[in-house]
Amino acid sequence: MKFHTHLKKALLVGCALLVTTFMPPVALGGEGDYSFKVKNTTKELITKILVSEDGEKYGYFDIGAGIKPGETMTLVWDKSTNGGSCHQWFKAVWESGEEGKPVKFDFCEKDLQLEF
């Protein structure tokens, strides 16, 4: 009977290790926060990155002083958005005030890089 109990515990620990080993880093939290990169391929400073789940009401990412031409910046989703959809609408706003057309991206995609 004691052997049976130890076998059950060993199997449970083994299964737990397998699950956490093969789980995508995003699902683990902490260092596995949802993140993506934005590259400015234009000759103008990007001053805002706007995001919307429905394509109508937009929020924004804090990008500090902006994203300079040729620069790439890593952005991290706030933990409050973890229950949101993987598919989001994005658009850039440049120093001139011009807004780009909204483009839909899948943020569950690994190593996603947006280019504006």
Helices and strands as residue ranges (DSSP letters): H 2-22, H 25-28, G 30-32, E 35-39, E 46-52, E 59-61, E 72-76, G 79-81, E 87-94, E 103-106, E 113-115
